[in-house]
Amino acid sequence: MNMPRRPPPPVSPGNAPVLELDRVTLELGDRTILRDTSFTINQGEFIGVLGPNGAGKTTLMRAVLGLVPAASGEVRVLGEPVMRGNPSIGYMPQTRTALAGRRVRGRDFVAMAADGHRWGLPHADAKARADVDRVLDLVGGSALAARPLSELSGGERQRLLLAQCLLSNPRLLLLDEPLISLDPHHQKTVVELVKRVQKDLGIAVLFSAHELNPLLHALDRVLYLGNGVAALGTVDEVITKPVLSRLYGSTIDVMRVNGRIFVMSGDFDVEKHDHEHEDDDHQHGEPHGHGHSHGHGHGHAHHHASRDGHTHDV
């Protein structure tokens, strides 16, 4: 089913592998999420992770975190087999709805993530307080430090969640649907923030989303999952009728209009439909968030060169 692979690109200090899947098969219950899949994500890449509901976006991230064992093959982070609690990985989970009602201050909320322990800032030592100040500054969140979460917008809470992810100085960020339930303005703000942090720190980002358009201006490559197969490459390599039809298991058309991309099945926008029915993930064993469909295509020009010329079939 997979096309022949091109030889792997030469590795230099600027594009050293951060995440490698070597002939990996992931299973969830009686479902095969990924089948005999190999690909490499390099240092400093911003990767959009997309695909229909139930395709395995969350399961892939959980496998990288060492929470879902591979049925076969090997997942490596910075050249080492995956392990739980790897400080080289920062992770933002998908389910975050409980944050809206919390009265904890922004600074204390960020501090709770330090070393995986839940503690309040008044009991932290000087280094821990300095770390919190550092990550708040990185995400432009210093002004949020004294405000309770319940008074913050969804985009401001995402800023603090990103700060939590950065406490351990990770080399890889896994962001699971950070745009869920945000309006288009806050979606754009979050994507721009993540891209700025990623470039400033030179780290790799896997950013999963229901819709491609909010990510277009930030992407280096896109990883599209579906039918147990993964396609990795530039937008122009992956977001095509042949590739997406194979991943969705039905005929898919790709329309480009005014710098936006629409993934269509007949006259039906597949990505918007998936967003409206995201509980499908839960029915198939995928953890899910509680978002709502915004149905907006806020895209940008998408001329992105592949860093390594890797084939889009993996």
N, C-alpha and C positions, 0 to 999 in steps of 0.2 A: 504493500500500500504506500510505503514511503518511497520517494524518489531517491536516486543515488546521491550520497552526500559529497559535497566538495571537501577538499583537504582542509583541515583546520587552519586558521590564520596564524601567522607568526606571533609569538607573545613578546611584548616589550613591557618595561615597567609601567608604561602609561595605559596598557590594556590587559594587565594580568588578570587571569580568571578569578572571579569572586565566587561564582556559583557554577557548578558543573553537574549535569545529569548524564550518567553513563548507562545507556540501555535500561532505563528505569521503567518498571511497571508499578503503578499504584492502584490499589483496589480498595473499595469502600463497600463493605457488605458483599453482595453478589455482583457488584458493578465494577467494571474496569474503567478507571478514571484516565490513566495514561498507559499506553502499551509500548514497551520497548523503545523508549524515547531518550534521545541524546541531544543536548545542546549546552552551550556555554554562555554565561553572562559575564562581561568583563568589567573591570574597575572603571568607575566614572560613567557608566551607562544608565540612562533613564529608559526603563522598559515598561510599556503599557501592557497589562495582562487582561485580555478580553476573551469573550466566548459566551455562548448561550448558558442559561441557568442550568445547573447540574453538570457543567462541563469540567469542574474541578479546580476552579481558581483558588478557593479557600483550602481545599485539600492539598494542592501543590504547596501552598505556603506553610501549611502545618507539617508537611513532609520535610521541608527545608528546616523547620524548627525542631525536627526530631520527634514530633508528636504522632506522626503517622509513618510507620515503617514501610519501606519499599518492599513489595512482594518479590522483586528481583531487581538486579542492577544496583548502582550506588549513587547516592547524592553526596556531593562534596562542597564544603564552604571553605574558601581560602586553602584549598588543597587537602583538607582534612575531612574525614567522614562526619556527617551531621551528628550533633549531640544536643540534648535538651539544655536550655539555659546558656546557650552560646552568647557571650557578651559582644561578639562581632556582629550580631544581628539585632537590629531594632525592629519591633513589630507593633503595628497598630491593628488590633482586631476589629471585626466588622460591627459587632453589637455594642452600641454605645449610648442607647436611649436613656439609660438611668442617670446620665450625667446632668441632664437639664435641670433636675430638681435639687441638686446638691448645694449645700451652703458653704462647703469648704472653699477656702481662698485658693486662687490660682497658684500661688507659690507653694502652698502646702500640698496641693494636688500633684504638682510636678514632683515634689520631694518624695511622695509616697512610692514612686517607682524606683527610687535609688536602691541598687543591689537587690531588687526584687522584694524588698521588705516594705511593709506599710507602717510608716512612722510619720509623726508630725514634725515639721521643721524646727520648732523650739528645742527639740532634743537632738538635733543634728550637730555634728562637729563642723569646724570651720571649713574643711575641705568639701563636705557635702553641701554646705550653703553656697560655697563658691561654684560648685558644679551646677547647682540649680540656677544661679545667676548667669552662668555661662550659656546654658541652653535656652534660658528665657531671652537672652540677648540674641542668640543665633536665630530664633524664630520671630524676633521683633515683638516679644510678648512681655517685656518688662512692665509696661503700663497695666497689664492684666494681673500682676502678682498679688495685689491686695483686694481684688474683686472676687466675690463668690461666683462659682460656676453658674448658679441659677440666674445670674444677671448678665451672662455673656451670650452672644449670638452663637449659632452653630459654627460659623467660621472661626470665631475666637476660641471656642472650645477645641476645635481641631488644631489650632495653633499650639495649645497647651499639650494636647496629646502627642503632637510631633516633638515637642520639647522633651516629654518623657522618653520617647524613643531614642533620643540623642544622648541621654545621660551616660551610657556606657561607651561612648565614642565608637559606634558601630561602623563597619565597612559596608554593610548591606542593610537597606531598609525595606521591609515588607509592609506595604500599606494596603489593607484589605477594604476596598470600597470606601475610601475616605470621603467621597462626594455624595454618598447616600443622604437624602433628605435636605441637601443644601440647595438654595436657589442659584440661578446661573451666575449671579455676581459673586457669591461666596465660593462657588465651584472654581471660578477663574482665579480668585484670590488664593485658594488653597493650592491649586496646581502651580501657580507662579511662585508661591512660597517654597514648596517642595523642590521645584527646579532650582531656585536660588540656593537653597541649603545644599542640594546635591552638588552643584557646581562649586560652591565655596569649599566644601569638605572633600570633594573628589571621590564621593562614594557612589555605589550602585544602588538603584531604586527599582523595585518591582511594585508597580502601582496598578492595582486591579480596579476595573470600572465596568459599568454596564454599557457605557456609550463612549465611542472613540473621540467624537468631536471636541470635548473639553480638554483632551490631552494632546491634540495634534501639534500645537506649537512647542510642546515640551519634549516630545518623544525623540529618542535615538532609534529605537526599534520597537516593534510590537510583537508580543507573544500571544497568539490566538489559539485557544483550546477548543476541542470538540470531537465527539465520536472516538475518544481514546487517542487522538492524534494531536500533536502540537505543530504550529507553523510559526517560525521565528524569522523576522527580517524587517526590512524597511516597510513603511506604509504601502508604498507602491508595489512591493513584492508580495505582500501578504493580503492586503485588502483588495482582492480581485475575485471575479466570478468563479473561476475554477477552484481556487483554494478554499474560499468560504463555502461553496457548495459542498465540497468534500467534508468540511468540518461540521456543517449543519446537517448533512445527510439529506439535503433537498436543494432544489435550484434556488440560488441566491443571486440577485443582481446588485451591482454596486453603482451608485449614482454620485457624481461629483458636481455640486452646484455652489457657485460663489465661495469656493474654499472650504465647503463642508462636504462630508461624506455620509451617504445614507445607505444602509445595508437593508435591502428590500427582498421580500418574498412575494412576488406578484405586486400588488399595490399596498403592501403591508410592511411597515418599518419594523424589522425584527428586533433591533436593539430597544426601541421604545416599548415594544410588547413585553420583552424580557423584564424591563424595569417595572412595568405594571404588575407583573406576575412573579415577583422575585421569591415568593414562598415556594416555588417549584424547587429551589435549592434545598429547602428544608425537607421536602418530601423525598428527595433523593439522598438524604443524609448529609447535605452540605449545610454548615452553619450559615445563618442568614441575618441580615439586619432588618430594620423596619423603615424602609425608605418609601418615597412616593414618586410617582412619575412626574417629571417636569416637562419631558417631551421637547426640550429645546436643543437646537443644533448650534452651539457656539463654537465654531471651528476657526481654523486659521490655515494659511498655506502649509502644505505638507511636503515640501521638498527636503527630505532628510536622507543624507547619505549613510549607508551602512558603515559602521566602524571597521568591520572585518570582512565584509563580502561574503558572510556565511549564507548558505542556501536557506531559503525560507521553509523548506520541508525538513523536519527534524524527527 
